[in-house]
Every structure is written in C-alpha cells, then in structure tokens.
C-alpha cells in the first residue's frame, strides 16, 4: 500500500541544479531535509502560536496537534500534496464572539469540531462526485482571487502588528531575506527564510546589548520601553511538559456562529491545492476531495482533545515558493519537530520570543508571495480581466478580503475578511454569469475540458 512515505534522492542529495525543483516524491539528504523541515516549523510557528492564544487555547497543544494533523494529511493524500496544517486564523473572530456570549474553551472547541465535521463531509462529497463540482463553483478567476485575498488579507498583520514594533529591524530583515533568496546559491538559497529569521533574532539581540530597550509598540500594540528580544519566558519555561487537554462541549448557538467559516476553509483548501499544483506542475484536482476531508478529520481530532482547528498553511506554501523544494519528506520532518516541540514548553518560549520586527520583515515577503500565486493562477489559465464577468466579482471580493470588510447580520453572526470576500467572489461570479450576455460567457463551466478533473489520480 503506497502511503507516500518513500522518496528517491534528488540529484546528489546536496545541491539541486540551478532552476531545478525537488518534487514531492524526492528528497535531499536527510540533514538537509531536516533543516527544511525546521524552516517549515519556523514559518508556521508565529500564526500557530498567535491564533490559539487569541482563541484562549493552549499554544503548545496547538503546535503538537499541528504535527499530528500534518501527518494525517500527508497519509491521506499519499504524499501528493505537500502542505502543512496549522491553527486556522479564520476561527479567531468566531472564538471571540462565542466567548462574548459566555462560552468557554470547551464551547469554542465544540463549535470548531462541528465545522471540521461539515468540512469532512464536503470532502467526501467531492471525492464521490469529482473535483469538477468544486471547479464549477470556483473556476480559475475565482480560485485566483481567493488565493490572492488569502495572502493579501494577511498584510494588515504585518503593517499594524509586526512592523511597528521595530521598523528598522523589519526593513533590514526584509532586505537580507530578499537578498538571500536571490543571491545565495544551492541549499542556502532554499533556506533563505530561515536564515532571515536567524539574522533578525541575532541582530535584535545585538541592538538590545548596544542601544538598550526600544520605545515602540509591543506585541499588544501599547507604546512602551521594552527589549526587542525578550527571553524572560524562556528561563521560566519547563523543558518537558504535557499540553492542557480538555473535552469539547456543544451548543447550537455557538455552532451556528462558527459554521460560516466552512466557506473560507473550502476556499482555502481549494486555493492552496490549486497553488501547490501550479508550483509542482501536477494536476492535483483528483486529490482535492481527499485534502478537504483530511483537513476536516484532522480538525476534528485536534478539537476533540482541546486544540484548535487546522487548515493548510499559506505561510508554508510561501516557503515552498521561495525554496522550490516540494518534498513531502520535509513536511514529515516538520510534523515530527512540531510533535516534539509541542511537548517542550521551553522551545515554544524560544520561538515565541522572535521579535515582532523580525516577523515584520519576513512576512512582507512571504505574504506577498502567497498573494501573487493567485495572479499566477490567472495568468496560467488565461483569465481575461477585460471581461466584466471576471473583473467585477474578483475586484469586489479582493477589496473586501484585503480590507477586512465586515457585514453584521445579527448580534451573533458576522462575516468579514476572507470569508466574506470569498462569498462575494463565488456568489457574485455565478449570479452575474446567469444574467450576463452570451458573449461574456467565454466557455461553459462543465465542458469536456474539465474531464481531467475526474480522471483517476493514480491511487
């Protein structure tokens, strides 16, 4: 039984040829693969630590369960879809609403588990009826816009949270990382993001030793005098410790608040699978249902023990775009590291201490790369943005998603950002398509050209 856990060595296992890519079923030498796995862990760590904290959940449990979720995803997709599953930021607003209604952590995880179950069922439906039903709902103009708004929606996090904490460090880290991506050769160019983080970590420590505390915004946004690199939490953290576990509880009011997030999760998965397919050159449409179902199953398992729900991570797709290493062996390494690090509070404290300015410089590049993958989908599919049928819904959805526009329907039901932008792009496109004149409908949604969506995927 092929579970996608066998890899052939790429070239000499050390330095890929210029312009070469390391495919999902290939790997570099194990030391280099472990290094790439560590880079993936670092890339996801910020969001996977911040999101559970904002949701009031245990971040160490979130890290540990992200490793378990990634392993489930890789096994389910048989190593065809290189992706990392981390804590979904789409649920942060949902958790805030549920807690404002008097819910606790068990109520939050119960509502998230229900969303994971719905996502799992949607994945099974896509497996049964074919990926073409997703592509009929989200043709290239839609998926490109969704990938764009997923990436660019993260821009305010950089602009308002990370960058203001130390703008000059952020600028230097951005320049160093960009230079490393372009100018370094061989393996080092492929871990440029990780090198940028290490550079920023050391640089911030040196600035603290030379100039003392900085007067700027801290992680909460308050203007204070503080150390750029605060290691106080590391000294007090234990080396080994179990995360806090708890069982979920279910309340219909909380479940109804959380259910709309499934729209964003389906769109994220479809967009991410499409983006990975574009990068690897593989037709992954046959794996779309499996990917969605695996995400749902992993989220159900995580929330069942008190962890947050998971989704495929844009940050790690950005790392692949920068390194051009798509080996699932690196993701297995990342999953193993995450599982171990989740049991080591001290390591979590070290990574959590990464200065905000450093993350600002890194995320400027990473988030932009994610967004521009949407443009690549448009370009490769030949999407005509002169056609109003394509232009209008994409334009509206992008502004809503990037600007984090909100629509409040009731006191307990609000759609915003990625979810609302995705809904506008999808519904807007199809409603306008029904009303548009024939010459705007350049091709049918379900013609012979989409038959490849349902071809056997070689399982």
C-alpha positions in Angstrom: 0.0 0.0 0.0 1.5 3.3 -1.1 1.3 5.9 1.7 3.7 8.3 0.0 6.5 7.8 2.6 9.2 6.7 0.1 11.3 9.2 -1.6 14.1 9.0 -4.1 17.2 11.2 -3.6 17.2 14.3 -5.8 20.5 14.5 -7.7 23.4 14.2 -5.3 21.1 15.0 -2.4 23.0 18.2 -1.7 22.6 20.9 -4.2 19.9 20.9 -6.8 20.8 22.2 -10.2 20.0 25.8 -11.0 16.3 26.1 -11.8 15.6 22.6 -10.7 12.8 21.7 -8.3 12.7 19.0 -5.7 9.4 17.1 -6.3 7.1 15.8 -3.6 8.4 12.2 -4.1 12.0 13.3 -3.9 14.2 14.5 -1.1 17.6 16.0 -0.4 20.0 14.3 2.1 18.4 13.7 5.5 20.4 16.5 7.3 19.2 19.0 4.6 15.7 17.6 4.7 15.6 18.1 8.5 16.8 21.6 8.0 14.0 22.3 5.6 11.5 20.7 8.0 12.8 23.1 10.7 12.2 26.0 8.3 8.6 24.9 7.8 8.1 24.8 11.6 9.5 28.3 12.0 7.3 29.6 9.1 4.1 28.2 10.7 5.1 28.9 14.3 4.1 32.5 14.5 0.5 32.1 13.4 0.1 28.7 15.1 1.2 30.3 18.4 -0.7 33.6 18.0 -4.0 32.1 16.8 -4.6 29.7 19.8 -3.6 32.5 22.2 -6.1 34.8 20.6 -8.7 32.0 20.8 -7.8 31.3 24.5 -6.4 27.9 23.8 -3.1 26.2 24.7 -0.5 27.1 22.1 1.8 24.2 22.9 -1.2 21.8 22.3 -1.8 23.7 19.0 1.8 23.1 17.9 1.7 19.4 18.9 -1.6 18.8 17.1 -0.5 20.6 14.0 2.2 18.0 13.7 -0.4 15.2 14.1 -2.8 16.9 11.7 0.0 17.3 9.1 0.8 13.6 9.4 -2.8 12.7 8.9 -3.0 15.0 5.8 0.2 13.5 4.2 -1.0 10.0 4.8 -4.5 10.7 3.4 -3.1 12.4 0.3 -0.4 9.7 -0.1 2.3 12.3 -0.3 0.9 14.0 -3.4 0.0 17.4 -1.8 2.9 18.9 0.1 1.2 21.1 2.8 1.5 21.9 6.4 -1.7 22.0 8.6 -1.6 24.7 11.3 -4.0 26.5 13.5 -6.6 28.3 11.4 -6.8 32.1 11.8 -10.3 32.0 10.4 -11.7 31.0 13.8 -10.2 33.8 15.8 -13.2 36.1 15.3 -15.6 33.1 15.9 -13.9 32.3 19.2 -14.3 36.0 20.3 -18.0 36.0 19.6 -18.6 32.7 21.4 -16.7 33.9 24.5 -18.6 37.2 24.4 -21.8 35.1 24.6 -20.5 33.4 27.7 -18.9 30.4 26.1 -15.7 28.8 27.4 -12.8 26.9 25.8 -14.9 23.7 25.6 -17.7 25.6 23.8 -15.2 27.1 21.3 -13.6 23.7 20.5 -17.0 22.1 20.3 -18.2 24.6 17.7 -14.9 24.2 15.8 -15.3 20.4 15.9 -18.7 20.8 14.2 -17.2 22.9 11.4 -14.5 20.2 11.0 -17.2 17.5 10.6 -19.0 19.6 7.9 -15.7 20.1 6.1 -15.0 16.4 6.3 -18.4 15.6 4.7 -17.8 18.2 2.0 -14.6 16.5 1.2 -16.3 13.1 0.9 -18.9 14.7 -1.5 -16.1 16.0 -3.7 -14.4 12.5 -3.7 -17.7 10.9 -4.6 -18.9 13.3 -7.4 -15.5 14.6 -8.6 -13.4 17.7 -8.2 -15.3 19.2 -11.1 -18.1 20.3 -8.7 -15.6 22.4 -6.9 -14.1 23.8 -10.1 -17.6 24.5 -11.4 -18.2 26.6 -8.3 -14.7 28.1 -8.3 -13.3 28.4 -11.8 -9.8 29.9 -12.2 -11.0 33.5 -11.9 -12.5 32.6 -8.6 -9.6 30.5 -7.2 -7.1 33.0 -8.3 -9.0 35.8 -6.4 -9.3 33.6 -3.4 -5.6 32.8 -3.3 -4.9 36.5 -3.7 -7.2 37.6 -0.9 -5.9 34.9 1.4 -2.4 36.2 1.0 -3.1 39.9 0.9 -5.6 39.7 3.8 -2.6 39.0 6.0 -1.0 42.3 5.1 -2.6 44.3 8.0 -1.0 41.8 10.4 2.4 42.8 9.1 1.6 46.5 8.8 -0.1 47.1 12.1 1.2 44.3 14.4 4.8 43.3 13.4 6.4 46.1 11.5 5.7 49.0 14.0 7.5 47.0 16.8 10.9 47.7 15.2 10.6 49.2 11.8 14.4 49.4 11.1 15.0 45.8 12.0 12.0 44.8 9.9 13.5 46.7 6.9 16.9 45.1 7.3 15.4 41.6 7.7 13.3 42.2 4.6 16.4 43.3 2.6 18.5 40.4 4.0 15.9 37.8 3.2 15.2 39.2 -0.3 19.0 39.2 -1.0 19.3 35.7 0.4 16.5 34.4 -1.8 18.0 35.9 -5.0 21.8 36.0 -4.4 22.6 32.8 -2.4 23.3 29.6 -4.3 22.5 26.0 -3.7 21.0 24.8 -0.4 21.4 28.1 1.4 19.2 29.9 -1.1 16.5 27.3 -0.3 16.5 28.1 3.5 16.7 31.9 3.0 13.5 32.4 5.0 15.0 30.6 8.0 18.3 32.5 7.6 16.4 35.7 7.6 14.8 34.7 10.9 18.1 33.8 12.4 19.7 37.0 11.2 16.9 39.1 12.7 17.0 37.1 16.0 20.7 37.8 16.4 20.5 41.3 15.1 17.8 42.2 17.6 19.9 40.7 20.5 22.9 42.9 19.4 20.7 46.0 19.2 19.5 45.3 22.8 23.1 44.9 24.0 24.3 48.1 22.2 21.3 50.5 22.5 19.2 49.1 25.3 15.4 49.0 25.2 13.4 50.3 22.3 10.5 52.8 22.7 7.8 51.4 20.3 4.7 49.3 20.1 4.9 45.9 21.8 3.0 42.8 20.8 -0.2 44.2 22.3 0.1 47.5 20.4 0.9 49.5 23.5 3.8 52.0 23.2 6.3 51.1 25.9 10.1 50.8 26.5 10.8 47.1 26.0 13.5 44.7 24.9 13.4 43.7 21.2 14.3 40.2 22.2 12.6 39.3 25.5 13.9 35.9 26.7 12.4 36.1 30.2 9.8 33.5 29.3 12.5 31.0 28.2 14.1 31.0 31.6 10.8 30.2 33.4 9.6 27.6 30.9 9.9 23.8 31.6 11.9 21.6 29.3 9.3 18.9 29.1 5.6 19.3 29.8 2.3 18.0 28.6 -0.2 20.4 26.9 -3.5 21.1 28.6 -6.2 18.8 27.3 -10.0 19.2 27.6 -13.1 17.7 26.0 -15.4 19.9 23.8 -19.0 20.8 24.6 -21.7 21.6 22.0 -24.1 24.5 22.0 -26.2 25.2 18.9 -25.8 28.9 19.2 -22.0 28.5 19.1 -22.1 26.0 16.3 -24.3 28.3 14.2 -21.8 31.2 14.7 -18.9 29.0 13.6 -20.5 27.3 10.6 -20.0 30.1 8.0 -16.2 29.6 8.4 -16.5 26.4 6.4 -16.9 28.6 3.3 -13.5 30.0 3.9 -12.0 26.6 4.7 -13.2 25.0 1.5 -11.9 28.1 -0.4 -8.6 28.0 1.4 -8.1 24.3 0.7 -9.2 24.6 -3.0 -6.9 27.7 -3.4 -4.0 26.0 -1.7 -4.3 22.8 -3.6 -4.5 24.8 -6.8 -1.5 26.8 -5.8 0.6 23.7 -4.9 -0.5 22.2 -8.2 0.7 25.3 -10.1 4.1 25.2 -8.3 4.7 21.5 -8.7 3.2 21.2 -12.2 1.0 18.3 -11.1 -2.8 18.1 -11.7 -3.9 17.7 -8.1 -7.7 18.0 -8.9 -8.1 14.3 -8.1 -6.7 15.0 -4.6 -9.0 18.0 -3.8 -11.7 16.0 -2.0 -9.1 14.0 -0.1 -7.4 17.2 1.0 -10.6 18.7 2.2 -11.7 15.6 4.0 -8.3 15.2 5.6 -8.3 18.8 6.8 -11.8 18.2 8.3 -10.7 14.9 10.0 -7.5 16.5 11.4 -9.5 19.4 12.8 -12.0 17.1 14.4 -9.2 15.2 16.1 -7.4 18.3 17.3 -10.6 20.0 18.7 -11.7 16.7 20.3 -8.7 17.0 22.8 -9.0 20.7 23.3 -6.8 22.0 20.4 -7.7 24.5 17.7 -9.0 23.5 14.2 -6.4 23.3 11.4 -6.0 24.3 7.8 -3.4 24.2 5.1 -1.0 27.0 5.8 -0.3 29.8 3.4 3.0 30.5 5.2 4.4 27.2 4.2 3.2 27.5 0.6 5.2 30.7 0.6 8.3 28.9 1.8 7.9 26.4 -1.0 7.5 29.2 -3.5 10.8 30.7 -2.2 12.8 27.4 -1.9 11.3 25.4 -4.8 11.6 22.3 -2.6 8.2 20.5 -2.6 9.4 17.3 -0.9 6.9 15.8 1.5 9.8 14.3 3.4 10.5 17.9 4.7 6.8 18.1 5.9 7.2 14.8 7.7 10.2 16.2 9.4 8.3 19.4 10.2 5.4 17.3 11.7 7.9 15.3 13.8 9.5 18.5 15.1 6.2 20.1 15.9 5.1 17.0 17.8 8.3 17.1 19.9 8.3 20.9 20.3 4.7 20.8 21.5 6.0 18.7 24.4 8.8 21.2 25.1 7.5 24.5 26.6 11.0 25.9 26.6 11.4 25.6 22.9 8.0 27.2 22.4 9.2 30.1 24.5 12.3 30.5 22.4 10.3 30.7 19.1 7.6 32.8 20.7 10.4 35.3 21.6 11.1 36.0 17.9 10.8 39.8 17.8 7.9 41.4 16.1 10.1 43.5 13.9 11.8 40.3 12.6 8.4 38.8 11.7 7.5 42.0 10.0 10.4 41.8 7.6 9.8 38.1 6.9 6.0 38.3 6.4 6.3 41.2 4.0 7.9 38.8 1.6 6.0 35.6 2.5 2.5 37.1 2.4 3.2 38.9 -0.8 4.4 35.6 -2.4 1.2 33.9 -1.3 -1.0 36.6 -2.9 0.9 36.7 -6.1 0.3 32.9 -6.6 -3.2 34.0 -7.3 -2.0 36.1 -10.1 -0.1 33.1 -11.4 -3.3 31.1 -11.5 -5.0 33.8 -13.5 -2.0 34.0 -15.9 -1.7 30.3 -16.5 -5.4 29.9 -17.0 -5.6 32.9 -19.4 -8.2 34.7 -17.3 -9.4 37.7 -19.2 -9.9 40.6 -16.8 -11.2 42.8 -19.5 -14.3 40.7 -19.3 -16.7 42.3 -16.8 -17.9 38.9 -15.7 -14.4 38.1 -14.4 -13.4 41.6 -13.4 -16.4 42.8 -11.2 -16.7 39.9 -8.7 -12.9 39.5 -8.4 -12.4 43.2 -7.8 -15.2 43.4 -5.2 -14.1 40.3 -3.4 -10.4 41.3 -3.3 -11.2 44.7 -1.7 -13.5 43.1 0.8 -10.9 40.4 1.7 -7.9 42.6 1.7 -9.6 45.5 3.5 -11.2 43.0 6.0 -14.6 44.5 5.4 -17.3 43.2 7.8 -21.0 42.5 7.4 -23.0 42.3 10.6 -26.2 40.3 10.1 -27.2 39.8 13.7 -25.6 40.4 17.1 -24.1 36.9 16.9 -23.5 36.5 13.1 -20.8 38.5 11.3 -18.9 37.7 8.1 -15.7 39.5 7.3 -12.4 39.4 5.6 -11.5 36.1 3.9 -14.9 34.5 4.5 -16.9 37.5 3.2 -14.6 38.2 0.3 -14.7 34.6 -0.8 -18.5 34.6 -0.6 -18.7 37.7 -2.7 -16.4 36.3 -5.3 -18.2 33.0 -5.6 -21.8 34.2 -5.4 -21.0 37.3 -7.4 -19.5 35.4 -10.3 -22.3 32.9 -10.6 -25.2 35.4 -10.2 -23.6 37.7 -12.8 -23.0 34.7 -15.0 -26.7 33.9 -15.0 -27.5 37.5 -16.0 -24.6 38.2 -18.4 -25.0 38.2 -22.2 -23.7 35.1 -24.0 -20.6 36.8 -25.3 -19.3 37.3 -21.7 -19.6 33.5 -21.1 -16.4 32.6 -22.9 -16.8 28.8 -22.0 -19.2 26.6 -20.1 -18.4 25.7 -16.5 -18.7 22.0 -17.1 -17.4 21.2 -20.6 -15.2 18.4 -22.0 -12.2 20.5 -21.0 -12.9 19.7 -17.3 -13.0 16.0 -17.8 -9.4 15.7 -16.4 -10.8 16.7 -13.0 -12.4 13.3 -12.7 -9.6 11.2 -14.3 -8.0 8.6 -12.0 -5.3 10.1 -9.9 -3.1 7.1 -9.9 -4.1 5.9 -6.4 
